[in-house]
Amino acid sequence: MPGYPGGGIRTFEQLADRCIRTDNGCLIWRGAKNNCGTPQAWYPTLGRVLTVSSIAYHLMHGKRPPSNLRYVAICGEPNCMVHRKLKTVSEILTGTRTAVHTAKLNRINREMRAKLTQEAVIEIRASEEKGRALAKKYGVSETTISRVRLGTGWKSIAIPGSSIFNLGG
Ligand SMILES: [Zn+2]
């Protein structure tokens, strides 16, 4: 098979030979990839080229991943061939959105709680200094300063038990 030296992958050991093993137990593919950057190899058992994750699945389960599911990396290493799980497309999309959204909200909430007292919020709203100067003064981002000033951003972020978000906003 041109472009796929070594006669393809017949065993999990041959697959592992083309990976780097990390301290976390990841097996990260270092062999050929297709135009989209997806690991791909010749799989003599089925007589065709497959994504390496499909080959890994086939070697472990004796069949290809169900066509309605994706066999995706769950360890944060997209090219890891051992830490994988079958997921539906909607599970993948929901998981991504929720994780990013939650992380962002948590960061904003932490920043506001940690660094802005009620007095600071009043001062910021009364101040005529530029956003950048205020951000530096209070050790928060300029985005946070504009949220405080406009009041708009504060209403959309529910923080139970917090009072600073109700100030005239
Ligand atoms: Zn991994």
Residues whose N, C-alpha, C, O or C-beta is under 5 A from the ligand:
A	BS01	ZN	C26 L27 C75 E77 C80 H83
